[in-house]
Amino acid sequence: MAFLQTQDLTIGYASKVVQEKLSLSLERGALVCLLGTNGCGKSTLLRTLSYLQKPLSGEIFFEGTPLSKMTAEERSTLFSLVLTDSVEVENMSVYNLVAMGRFPYTSWSGKLKQEDRLIVEKVISQVNLVDKKYQFINQLSDGERQRAVIAKALAQETPLVILDEPTAHLDLPSRIEVMMLLKRLAHEMGKCFILSSHELDLSMQLADVIWLMDKGIYVGIPEDLMLSGIFTRVFGSKSYGFDEYDGHFSVFYRKGEKQVSVCGDGLYTTWLKRALKRNSIDVVEQSGINIEAKNGKFLVQNKYECSTISEVLEKLCLIEKE
């Protein structure tokens, strides 16, 4: 059941409407990925949902109560926020950073009670940073640092966690790790995580729900949105687009000036065909040039044996000059 809903929500600035009349809802226990091209309003929407920025019109309801009727203190127990900027602090341990997430529940002195300390320990464990909890933030890898920031948001114990491009500064393994962590936490803790992202491939594989922002927002599970054709329309171009069969981006290569036939199967044949396509060489059923992939080797024209795809490409250049 939806715990947060928007009604005719219009977002933007005094001089510019970014999106209007949005009717959205969020449910607990889900990872929601907000996708769209640059400038479509993803960050504006997240700032508005977290009430850092007031709506131009319309309303946001939490379990039926308008956020506009709540105090800042009340809202701080409903949602926590992780921003895009990389955390750069010195002489602060992971434990102390995560403990800052308890600010809505501590007195003016910020002193932690036993209950607060138990929660801090728990969320540090949930993001797999127990062995790092007394290290300084600036001694962590980028991926570990981002997990620490997520733990701080978890320590706030809110049903909704909003993240603005949480993988923006991370390498590929760390991006995958963070996305998988958020998916696991959403399901295990019954929270809703909504994050903006440019990670289209990862979002297609891990999101429970996608909000695809264009002129308006298209909502659905990844597979339904793919079948609707909206991904191709929003992100496609004459040079690239989404592969409708595997949900990954594909480059549209120009038609090849050469043609070859390829026989064999398995991984070697797959990557051989990709290399040929990338070099604008068309693979056809019958051709004057044939390549066989077998037992980890490549045989060109039944006489040139190659151990790598690079060698195959070199042989093809030589054959063309013959």
LUMDRENRO-532046 format. One record per residue (C-alpha): chain; residue number from 0; residue in three letters; x, y, z. Coordinates in Angstrom, 1 decimal, decimal comma. Each point is the difference from the previous one (the first is absolute). Layout:
# residues N
lumlum c=A; k=NUM; r=ALA; u=X; v=Y; w=Z
...
END
This chain:
# residues 322
lumlum c=A; k=0; r=MET; u=0,0; v=0,0; w=0,0
lumlum c=A; k=1; r=ALA; u=1,3; v=3,5; w=-0,9
lumlum c=A; k=2; r=PHE; u=1,3; v=2,0; w=2,9
lumlum c=A; k=3; r=LEU; u=1,0; v=3,1; w=-2,0
lumlum c=A; k=4; r=GLN; u=-2,1; v=1,5; w=-2,7
lumlum c=A; k=5; r=THR; u=0,1; v=3,2; w=-2,1
lumlum c=A; k=6; r=GLN; u=-3,1; v=1,7; w=-1,4
lumlum c=A; k=7; r=ASP; u=0,2; v=2,3; w=-3,0
lumlum c=A; k=8; r=LEU; u=3,6; v=0,8; w=1,0
lumlum c=A; k=9; r=THR; u=1,6; v=2,7; w=-2,0
lumlum c=A; k=10; r=ILE; u=3,8; v=0,5; w=0,6
lumlum c=A; k=11; r=GLY; u=2,5; v=2,6; w=-1,1
lumlum c=A; k=12; r=TYR; u=0,9; v=3,6; w=0,7
lumlum c=A; k=13; r=ALA; u=-1,7; v=3,3; w=0,0
lumlum c=A; k=14; r=SER; u=1,0; v=0,7; w=-3,6
lumlum c=A; k=15; r=LYS; u=-0,2; v=-3,6; w=-1,3
lumlum c=A; k=16; r=VAL; u=-2,3; v=-3,0; w=0,3
lumlum c=A; k=17; r=VAL; u=2,0; v=-3,2; w=-0,3
lumlum c=A; k=18; r=GLN; u=-2,7; v=-2,6; w=0,3
lumlum c=A; k=19; r=GLU; u=-3,7; v=0,4; w=0,8
lumlum c=A; k=20; r=LYS; u=-3,1; v=-1,9; w=1,2
lumlum c=A; k=21; r=LEU; u=2,0; v=-3,0; w=1,3
lumlum c=A; k=22; r=SER; u=-2,0; v=-2,7; w=1,8
lumlum c=A; k=23; r=LEU; u=2,5; v=-2,5; w=1,4
lumlum c=A; k=24; r=SER; u=0,1; v=-2,4; w=2,9
lumlum c=A; k=25; r=LEU; u=2,6; v=-2,0; w=1,9
lumlum c=A; k=26; r=GLU; u=-0,2; v=-3,3; w=1,8
lumlum c=A; k=27; r=ARG; u=2,1; v=-1,4; w=2,8
lumlum c=A; k=28; r=GLY; u=2,6; v=-2,7; w=-0,8
lumlum c=A; k=29; r=ALA; u=0,8; v=1,2; w=-3,5
lumlum c=A; k=30; r=LEU; u=3,0; v=1,3; w=-1,9
lumlum c=A; k=31; r=VAL; u=-1,3; v=2,8; w=-2,3
lumlum c=A; k=32; r=CYS; u=2,4; v=1,3; w=-2,7
lumlum c=A; k=33; r=LEU; u=-0,7; v=3,5; w=-1,4
lumlum c=A; k=34; r=LEU; u=1,4; v=0,2; w=-3,6
lumlum c=A; k=35; r=GLY; u=0,1; v=2,6; w=-2,7
lumlum c=A; k=36; r=THR; u=2,2; v=2,2; w=-2,1
lumlum c=A; k=37; r=ASN; u=2,0; v=2,9; w=1,4
lumlum c=A; k=38; r=GLY; u=-2,2; v=3,0; w=0,8
lumlum c=A; k=39; r=CYS; u=-3,3; v=-1,9; w=0,2
lumlum c=A; k=40; r=GLY; u=-0,5; v=0,8; w=3,7
lumlum c=A; k=41; r=LYS; u=1,2; v=-3,0; w=1,9
lumlum c=A; k=42; r=SER; u=1,8; v=1,9; w=2,7
lumlum c=A; k=43; r=THR; u=-2,8; v=2,6; w=0,2
lumlum c=A; k=44; r=LEU; u=-2,5; v=-2,8; w=0,7
lumlum c=A; k=45; r=LEU; u=2,1; v=-1,5; w=2,7
lumlum c=A; k=46; r=ARG; u=0,6; v=3,3; w=1,7
lumlum c=A; k=47; r=THR; u=-3,8; v=0,6; w=-0,1
lumlum c=A; k=48; r=LEU; u=-0,9; v=-3,4; w=1,4
lumlum c=A; k=49; r=SER; u=2,5; v=0,6; w=2,8
lumlum c=A; k=50; r=TYR; u=-1,5; v=3,5; w=0,5
lumlum c=A; k=51; r=LEU; u=3,4; v=1,7; w=-0,5
lumlum c=A; k=52; r=GLN; u=-1,9; v=1,8; w=-2,7
lumlum c=A; k=53; r=LYS; u=-3,7; v=0,9; w=0,2
lumlum c=A; k=54; r=PRO; u=-2,4; v=-1,1; w=-2,8
lumlum c=A; k=55; r=LEU; u=-1,3; v=2,7; w=-2,3
lumlum c=A; k=56; r=SER; u=-3,4; v=-1,6; w=0,4
lumlum c=A; k=57; r=GLY; u=-1,6; v=-3,2; w=1,0
lumlum c=A; k=58; r=GLU; u=0,7; v=-2,0; w=3,2
lumlum c=A; k=59; r=ILE; u=2,1; v=-2,9; w=1,4
lumlum c=A; k=60; r=PHE; u=-1,7; v=-2,3; w=2,5
lumlum c=A; k=61; r=PHE; u=1,6; v=-2,3; w=2,5
lumlum c=A; k=62; r=GLU; u=-2,6; v=-2,6; w=1,1
lumlum c=A; k=63; r=GLY; u=-2,7; v=2,5; w=-0,8
lumlum c=A; k=64; r=THR; u=1,6; v=3,0; w=1,8
lumlum c=A; k=65; r=PRO; u=1,3; v=2,9; w=-2,2
lumlum c=A; k=66; r=LEU; u=3,7; v=0,7; w=0,4
lumlum c=A; k=67; r=SER; u=-0,8; v=3,7; w=-0,1
lumlum c=A; k=68; r=LYS; u=-1,8; v=-0,4; w=3,4
lumlum c=A; k=69; r=MET; u=3,0; v=-1,6; w=1,7
lumlum c=A; k=70; r=THR; u=2,9; v=1,6; w=1,8
lumlum c=A; k=71; r=ALA; u=3,6; v=-0,6; w=-1,2
lumlum c=A; k=72; r=GLU; u=0,6; v=-2,2; w=3,0
lumlum c=A; k=73; r=GLU; u=-3,0; v=-2,2; w=-0,9
lumlum c=A; k=74; r=ARG; u=1,2; v=-0,3; w=-3,6
lumlum c=A; k=75; r=SER; u=3,5; v=-1,0; w=1,2
lumlum c=A; k=76; r=THR; u=-1,5; v=-3,2; w=1,4
lumlum c=A; k=77; r=LEU; u=-1,7; v=-0,9; w=-3,3
lumlum c=A; k=78; r=PHE; u=2,8; v=0,3; w=-2,6
lumlum c=A; k=79; r=SER; u=3,8; v=0,3; w=0,0
lumlum c=A; k=80; r=LEU; u=2,1; v=1,3; w=-2,9
lumlum c=A; k=81; r=VAL; u=3,3; v=-0,9; w=-1,7
lumlum c=A; k=82; r=LEU; u=1,3; v=2,6; w=-2,4
lumlum c=A; k=83; r=THR; u=2,2; v=-0,3; w=-3,0
lumlum c=A; k=84; r=ASP; u=3,0; v=1,8; w=1,4
lumlum c=A; k=85; r=SER; u=2,8; v=-2,3; w=1,2
lumlum c=A; k=86; r=VAL; u=0,6; v=0,2; w=3,8
lumlum c=A; k=87; r=GLU; u=3,3; v=1,8; w=0,7
lumlum c=A; k=88; r=VAL; u=0,6; v=0,3; w=3,7
lumlum c=A; k=89; r=GLU; u=3,2; v=-0,5; w=2,1
lumlum c=A; k=90; r=ASN; u=0,4; v=-1,4; w=3,5
lumlum c=A; k=91; r=MET; u=-3,5; v=-1,5; w=0,1
lumlum c=A; k=92; r=SER; u=-0,5; v=-3,7; w=0,5
lumlum c=A; k=93; r=VAL; u=-2,6; v=-2,1; w=-1,7
lumlum c=A; k=94; r=TYR; u=-1,7; v=-0,5; w=3,3
lumlum c=A; k=95; r=ASN; u=-0,3; v=3,7; w=0,7
lumlum c=A; k=96; r=LEU; u=-1,3; v=0,7; w=-3,5
lumlum c=A; k=97; r=VAL; u=-2,6; v=-2,7; w=0,3
lumlum c=A; k=98; r=ALA; u=-0,9; v=1,2; w=3,5
lumlum c=A; k=99; r=MET; u=-1,0; v=3,4; w=-1,5
lumlum c=A; k=100; r=GLY; u=-3,0; v=-1,8; w=-1,6
lumlum c=A; k=101; r=ARG; u=-1,5; v=-0,1; w=3,5
lumlum c=A; k=102; r=PHE; u=-0,4; v=3,8; w=0,2
lumlum c=A; k=103; r=PRO; u=-3,8; v=0,0; w=-0,1
lumlum c=A; k=104; r=TYR; u=-0,1; v=-2,2; w=3,1
lumlum c=A; k=105; r=THR; u=2,7; v=1,5; w=2,2
lumlum c=A; k=106; r=SER; u=-0,2; v=3,0; w=2,4
lumlum c=A; k=107; r=TRP; u=1,5; v=3,4; w=-0,9
lumlum c=A; k=108; r=SER; u=3,3; v=-1,3; w=1,3
lumlum c=A; k=109; r=GLY; u=0,1; v=-2,8; w=-2,6
lumlum c=A; k=110; r=LYS; u=0,9; v=-2,5; w=2,6
lumlum c=A; k=111; r=LEU; u=-0,8; v=-3,6; w=-1,0
lumlum c=A; k=112; r=LYS; u=-2,1; v=-2,3; w=2,2
lumlum c=A; k=113; r=GLN; u=0,6; v=-3,7; w=0,2
lumlum c=A; k=114; r=GLU; u=-2,8; v=-0,6; w=-2,5
lumlum c=A; k=115; r=ASP; u=1,7; v=2,4; w=-2,4
lumlum c=A; k=116; r=ARG; u=3,3; v=-1,7; w=0,3
lumlum c=A; k=117; r=LEU; u=-1,6; v=-3,4; w=-0,7
lumlum c=A; k=118; r=ILE; u=-1,6; v=1,4; w=-3,2
lumlum c=A; k=119; r=VAL; u=3,3; v=1,4; w=-1,2
lumlum c=A; k=120; r=GLU; u=1,8; v=-3,3; w=0,6
lumlum c=A; k=121; r=LYS; u=-2,8; v=-1,8; w=-1,9
lumlum c=A; k=122; r=VAL; u=0,0; v=2,1; w=-3,1
lumlum c=A; k=123; r=ILE; u=3,8; v=0,0; w=-0,2
lumlum c=A; k=124; r=SER; u=-0,3; v=-3,8; w=-0,1
lumlum c=A; k=125; r=GLN; u=-2,8; v=0,1; w=-2,6
lumlum c=A; k=126; r=VAL; u=2,3; v=1,8; w=-2,4
lumlum c=A; k=127; r=ASN; u=3,0; v=-2,3; w=0,7
lumlum c=A; k=128; r=LEU; u=2,2; v=2,6; w=1,6
lumlum c=A; k=129; r=VAL; u=0,5; v=-1,5; w=3,5
lumlum c=A; k=130; r=ASP; u=3,8; v=-0,3; w=-0,5
lumlum c=A; k=131; r=LYS; u=0,2; v=3,6; w=-1,2
lumlum c=A; k=132; r=LYS; u=-2,2; v=1,7; w=2,6
lumlum c=A; k=133; r=TYR; u=2,9; v=1,8; w=1,9
lumlum c=A; k=134; r=GLN; u=1,8; v=1,0; w=-3,2
lumlum c=A; k=135; r=PHE; u=-0,1; v=3,6; w=-1,2
lumlum c=A; k=136; r=ILE; u=-2,3; v=0,6; w=-3,0
lumlum c=A; k=137; r=ASN; u=2,9; v=1,4; w=-2,1
lumlum c=A; k=138; r=GLN; u=1,8; v=-3,4; w=0,4
lumlum c=A; k=139; r=LEU; u=-2,8; v=-1,9; w=-1,7
lumlum c=A; k=140; r=SER; u=-0,4; v=-0,9; w=-3,6
lumlum c=A; k=141; r=ASP; u=-2,7; v=1,8; w=-2,0
lumlum c=A; k=142; r=GLY; u=-2,3; v=-3,0; w=0,3
lumlum c=A; k=143; r=GLU; u=0,5; v=-0,4; w=3,7
lumlum c=A; k=144; r=ARG; u=-0,6; v=3,7; w=0,5
lumlum c=A; k=145; r=GLN; u=-3,3; v=-0,2; w=-1,8
lumlum c=A; k=146; r=ARG; u=-1,0; v=-3,0; w=2,1
lumlum c=A; k=147; r=ALA; u=0,8; v=2,1; w=3,1
lumlum c=A; k=148; r=VAL; u=-2,3; v=2,8; w=-1,3
lumlum c=A; k=149; r=ILE; u=-2,8; v=-2,5; w=-0,7
lumlum c=A; k=150; r=ALA; u=0,5; v=-1,3; w=3,6
lumlum c=A; k=151; r=LYS; u=-0,5; v=3,5; w=1,3
lumlum c=A; k=152; r=ALA; u=-3,3; v=0,2; w=-1,9
lumlum c=A; k=153; r=LEU; u=-1,0; v=-3,4; w=1,4
lumlum c=A; k=154; r=ALA; u=0,8; v=1,2; w=3,6
lumlum c=A; k=155; r=GLN; u=-2,6; v=2,6; w=-0,4
lumlum c=A; k=156; r=GLU; u=-2,6; v=-2,8; w=-0,1
lumlum c=A; k=157; r=THR; u=-2,3; v=1,4; w=-2,6
lumlum c=A; k=158; r=PRO; u=-2,3; v=-2,0; w=-2,2
lumlum c=A; k=159; r=LEU; u=1,2; v=1,9; w=-3,1
lumlum c=A; k=160; r=VAL; u=3,6; v=0,5; w=-1,0
lumlum c=A; k=161; r=ILE; u=0,6; v=2,4; w=-3,0
lumlum c=A; k=162; r=LEU; u=3,3; v=-0,2; w=-1,8
lumlum c=A; k=163; r=ASP; u=1,1; v=2,5; w=-2,7
lumlum c=A; k=164; r=GLU; u=2,4; v=-1,9; w=-2,4
lumlum c=A; k=165; r=PRO; u=1,6; v=-2,1; w=2,8
lumlum c=A; k=166; r=THR; u=2,4; v=-1,7; w=-2,5
lumlum c=A; k=167; r=ALA; u=1,2; v=3,1; w=-1,8
lumlum c=A; k=168; r=HIS; u=3,5; v=0,0; w=1,3
lumlum c=A; k=169; r=LEU; u=0,6; v=-3,8; w=0,1
lumlum c=A; k=170; r=ASP; u=1,8; v=-2,5; w=-2,2
lumlum c=A; k=171; r=LEU; u=-2,0; v=-2,8; w=-1,6
lumlum c=A; k=172; r=PRO; u=0,5; v=-2,7; w=2,7
lumlum c=A; k=173; r=SER; u=-1,0; v=2,6; w=2,7
lumlum c=A; k=174; r=ARG; u=-3,0; v=1,1; w=-2,0
lumlum c=A; k=175; r=ILE; u=-1,3; v=-3,6; w=-0,2
lumlum c=A; k=176; r=GLU; u=0,8; v=-0,6; w=3,7
lumlum c=A; k=177; r=VAL; u=-2,0; v=3,1; w=1,1
lumlum c=A; k=178; r=MET; u=-3,0; v=-0,7; w=-2,2
lumlum c=A; k=179; r=MET; u=-0,1; v=-3,6; w=1,2
lumlum c=A; k=180; r=LEU; u=0,3; v=1,2; w=3,6
lumlum c=A; k=181; r=LEU; u=-3,0; v=2,3; w=-0,4
lumlum c=A; k=182; r=LYS; u=-2,1; v=-2,7; w=-1,6
lumlum c=A; k=183; r=ARG; u=0,8; v=-2,4; w=3,0
lumlum c=A; k=184; r=LEU; u=-0,7; v=2,6; w=2,6
lumlum c=A; k=185; r=ALA; u=-3,3; v=1,0; w=-1,6
lumlum c=A; k=186; r=HIS; u=-1,2; v=-3,6; w=0,2
lumlum c=A; k=187; r=GLU; u=1,5; v=-0,9; w=3,4
lumlum c=A; k=188; r=MET; u=-0,9; v=3,2; w=1,8
lumlum c=A; k=189; r=GLY; u=-3,3; v=0,7; w=-1,7
lumlum c=A; k=190; r=LYS; u=1,1; v=3,5; w=-0,9
lumlum c=A; k=191; r=CYS; u=-0,5; v=1,8; w=-3,3
lumlum c=A; k=192; r=PHE; u=3,2; v=1,3; w=-1,7
lumlum c=A; k=193; r=ILE; u=-0,6; v=2,4; w=-2,9
lumlum c=A; k=194; r=LEU; u=3,2; v=1,0; w=-1,9
lumlum c=A; k=195; r=SER; u=0,7; v=2,0; w=-3,1
lumlum c=A; k=196; r=SER; u=2,5; v=-1,6; w=-2,2
lumlum c=A; k=197; r=HIS; u=1,7; v=-0,1; w=-3,5
lumlum c=A; k=198; r=GLU; u=0,6; v=-3,7; w=0,6
lumlum c=A; k=199; r=LEU; u=-2,5; v=-1,3; w=-2,6
lumlum c=A; k=200; r=ASP; u=1,3; v=-3,5; w=-0,3
lumlum c=A; k=201; r=LEU; u=0,3; v=-0,5; w=3,8
lumlum c=A; k=202; r=SER; u=-3,5; v=1,5; w=0,6
lumlum c=A; k=203; r=MET; u=-1,5; v=-2,3; w=-2,5
lumlum c=A; k=204; r=GLN; u=1,5; v=-3,0; w=1,8
lumlum c=A; k=205; r=LEU; u=-0,6; v=1,1; w=3,6
lumlum c=A; k=206; r=ALA; u=-2,9; v=2,5; w=0,3
lumlum c=A; k=207; r=ASP; u=-3,3; v=-1,2; w=1,4
lumlum c=A; k=208; r=VAL; u=-1,7; v=3,0; w=-1,7
lumlum c=A; k=209; r=ILE; u=1,3; v=2,6; w=-2,4
lumlum c=A; k=210; r=TRP; u=-1,1; v=3,6; w=-0,3
lumlum c=A; k=211; r=LEU; u=1,0; v=1,1; w=-3,5
lumlum c=A; k=212; r=MET; u=-0,1; v=3,7; w=-0,3
lumlum c=A; k=213; r=ASP; u=-0,6; v=1,7; w=-3,3
lumlum c=A; k=214; r=LYS; u=-3,0; v=2,3; w=-0,6
lumlum c=A; k=215; r=GLY; u=-1,7; v=-1,4; w=3,0
lumlum c=A; k=216; r=ILE; u=1,0; v=-3,2; w=1,8
lumlum c=A; k=217; r=TYR; u=-0,5; v=-3,5; w=-1,2
lumlum c=A; k=218; r=VAL; u=-0,3; v=-2,5; w=2,9
lumlum c=A; k=219; r=GLY; u=0,3; v=-3,8; w=-0,2
lumlum c=A; k=220; r=ILE; u=2,2; v=-3,0; w=0,5
lumlum c=A; k=221; r=PRO; u=3,1; v=-0,1; w=-2,3
lumlum c=A; k=222; r=GLU; u=-1,4; v=-2,7; w=-2,3
lumlum c=A; k=223; r=ASP; u=-3,3; v=1,7; w=-0,7
lumlum c=A; k=224; r=LEU; u=1,7; v=3,4; w=-0,7
lumlum c=A; k=225; r=MET; u=2,4; v=-1,7; w=-2,4
lumlum c=A; k=226; r=LEU; u=-2,9; v=-1,7; w=-1,9
lumlum c=A; k=227; r=SER; u=-1,8; v=3,3; w=-0,2
lumlum c=A; k=228; r=GLY; u=2,8; v=1,4; w=-2,1
lumlum c=A; k=229; r=ILE; u=0,4; v=3,1; w=2,2
lumlum c=A; k=230; r=PHE; u=3,7; v=-0,8; w=0,8
lumlum c=A; k=231; r=THR; u=0,9; v=0,1; w=-3,7
lumlum c=A; k=232; r=ARG; u=-2,0; v=3,2; w=-0,5
lumlum c=A; k=233; r=VAL; u=1,5; v=1,9; w=2,9
lumlum c=A; k=234; r=PHE; u=3,6; v=-1,2; w=-0,3
lumlum c=A; k=235; r=GLY; u=0,4; v=-1,2; w=-3,5
lumlum c=A; k=236; r=SER; u=1,6; v=1,8; w=-2,9
lumlum c=A; k=237; r=LYS; u=1,2; v=-0,7; w=-3,6
lumlum c=A; k=238; r=SER; u=3,3; v=-1,2; w=1,4
lumlum c=A; k=239; r=TYR; u=-1,0; v=-2,1; w=3,0
lumlum c=A; k=240; r=GLY; u=-3,0; v=-1,4; w=1,9
lumlum c=A; k=241; r=PHE; u=-1,2; v=-2,7; w=2,4
lumlum c=A; k=242; r=ASP; u=0,1; v=-3,6; w=-1,1
lumlum c=A; k=243; r=GLU; u=-3,6; v=-1,1; w=0,5
lumlum c=A; k=244; r=TYR; u=1,1; v=-3,6; w=0,7
lumlum c=A; k=245; r=ASP; u=2,6; v=0,5; w=2,8
lumlum c=A; k=246; r=GLY; u=-0,7; v=3,6; w=1,3
lumlum c=A; k=247; r=HIS; u=3,6; v=1,3; w=-0,7
lumlum c=A; k=248; r=PHE; u=1,1; v=2,8; w=-2,2
lumlum c=A; k=249; r=SER; u=1,1; v=-0,9; w=-3,5
lumlum c=A; k=250; r=VAL; u=2,0; v=2,1; w=-2,4
lumlum c=A; k=251; r=PHE; u=-1,4; v=0,1; w=-3,5
lumlum c=A; k=252; r=TYR; u=3,1; v=-0,6; w=-2,2
lumlum c=A; k=253; r=ARG; u=0,0; v=1,1; w=-3,6
lumlum c=A; k=254; r=LYS; u=-0,5; v=-2,7; w=-2,6
lumlum c=A; k=255; r=GLY; u=3,2; v=-1,9; w=-0,6
lumlum c=A; k=256; r=GLU; u=2,0; v=0,3; w=-3,2
lumlum c=A; k=257; r=LYS; u=1,2; v=-3,6; w=0,5
lumlum c=A; k=258; r=GLN; u=-1,9; v=-3,2; w=0,5
lumlum c=A; k=259; r=VAL; u=1,1; v=-3,2; w=1,7
lumlum c=A; k=260; r=SER; u=-1,6; v=-3,2; w=1,1
lumlum c=A; k=261; r=VAL; u=0,6; v=-1,5; w=3,4
lumlum c=A; k=262; r=CYS; u=-0,6; v=-3,5; w=1,3
lumlum c=A; k=263; r=GLY; u=0,3; v=-1,4; w=3,5
lumlum c=A; k=264; r=ASP; u=-1,8; v=0,8; w=3,2
lumlum c=A; k=265; r=GLY; u=0,7; v=1,0; w=3,6
lumlum c=A; k=266; r=LEU; u=1,7; v=2,9; w=1,5
lumlum c=A; k=267; r=TYR; u=2,8; v=0,3; w=-2,6
lumlum c=A; k=268; r=THR; u=-2,5; v=0,3; w=-2,8
lumlum c=A; k=269; r=THR; u=-2,0; v=2,6; w=1,9
lumlum c=A; k=270; r=TRP; u=2,9; v=2,3; w=0,6
lumlum c=A; k=271; r=LEU; u=1,4; v=-0,6; w=-3,5
lumlum c=A; k=272; r=LYS; u=-3,3; v=1,2; w=-1,5
lumlum c=A; k=273; r=ARG; u=0,0; v=3,1; w=2,3
lumlum c=A; k=274; r=ALA; u=3,5; v=0,9; w=-1,1
lumlum c=A; k=275; r=LEU; u=-0,9; v=-0,4; w=-3,7
lumlum c=A; k=276; r=LYS; u=-3,1; v=2,2; w=0,5
lumlum c=A; k=277; r=ARG; u=2,0; v=2,7; w=1,9
lumlum c=A; k=278; r=ASN; u=2,4; v=0,1; w=-3,0
lumlum c=A; k=279; r=SER; u=-2,9; v=0,3; w=-2,5
lumlum c=A; k=280; r=ILE; u=0,4; v=-3,5; w=-1,4
lumlum c=A; k=281; r=ASP; u=-3,3; v=-1,7; w=-0,6
lumlum c=A; k=282; r=VAL; u=-0,6; v=-3,6; w=0,9
lumlum c=A; k=283; r=VAL; u=-2,0; v=-1,9; w=-2,6
lumlum c=A; k=284; r=GLU; u=-1,0; v=-3,6; w=-0,6
lumlum c=A; k=285; r=GLN; u=2,2; v=-0,3; w=-3,2
lumlum c=A; k=286; r=SER; u=3,0; v=1,9; w=-0,9
lumlum c=A; k=287; r=GLY; u=3,3; v=-0,3; w=-1,9
lumlum c=A; k=288; r=ILE; u=1,7; v=0,3; w=3,4
lumlum c=A; k=289; r=ASN; u=-0,7; v=-2,4; w=2,8
lumlum c=A; k=290; r=ILE; u=1,1; v=-0,2; w=3,6
lumlum c=A; k=291; r=GLU; u=-0,4; v=-3,1; w=2,3
lumlum c=A; k=292; r=ALA; u=0,2; v=0,4; w=3,8
lumlum c=A; k=293; r=LYS; u=0,9; v=-3,4; w=1,6
lumlum c=A; k=294; r=ASN; u=1,8; v=-1,1; w=3,1
lumlum c=A; k=295; r=GLY; u=1,1; v=3,5; w=1,0
lumlum c=A; k=296; r=LYS; u=1,6; v=0,6; w=-3,4
lumlum c=A; k=297; r=PHE; u=-1,1; v=1,8; w=-3,2
lumlum c=A; k=298; r=LEU; u=0,5; v=-1,4; w=-3,5
lumlum c=A; k=299; r=VAL; u=-0,2; v=2,6; w=-2,8
lumlum c=A; k=300; r=GLN; u=-0,5; v=-1,3; w=-3,6
lumlum c=A; k=301; r=ASN; u=0,8; v=-3,5; w=1,2
lumlum c=A; k=302; r=LYS; u=3,8; v=0,9; w=0,1
lumlum c=A; k=303; r=TYR; u=0,7; v=2,8; w=2,4
lumlum c=A; k=304; r=GLU; u=-0,1; v=-1,1; w=3,6
lumlum c=A; k=305; r=CYS; u=-0,4; v=2,8; w=2,5
lumlum c=A; k=306; r=SER; u=0,1; v=-0,1; w=3,8
lumlum c=A; k=307; r=THR; u=-1,6; v=3,4; w=0,6
lumlum c=A; k=308; r=ILE; u=-2,8; v=2,1; w=-1,6
lumlum c=A; k=309; r=SER; u=2,6; v=2,7; w=-0,6
lumlum c=A; k=310; r=GLU; u=1,9; v=-2,4; w=-2,2
lumlum c=A; k=311; r=VAL; u=-3,1; v=-0,8; w=-1,9
lumlum c=A; k=312; r=LEU; u=-0,6; v=3,7; w=-0,8
lumlum c=A; k=313; r=GLU; u=3,6; v=0,3; w=-1,2
lumlum c=A; k=314; r=LYS; u=-0,4; v=-3,0; w=-2,4
lumlum c=A; k=315; r=LEU; u=-3,2; v=1,4; w=-1,4
lumlum c=A; k=316; r=CYS; u=1,9; v=3,2; w=-0,9
lumlum c=A; k=317; r=LEU; u=2,7; v=-2,1; w=-1,7
lumlum c=A; k=318; r=ILE; u=-2,6; v=-2,0; w=-1,9
lumlum c=A; k=319; r=GLU; u=-1,6; v=3,2; w=-1,3
lumlum c=A; k=320; r=LYS; u=3,4; v=1,1; w=-1,4
lumlum c=A; k=321; r=GLU; u=0,7; v=-3,3; w=-1,7
END
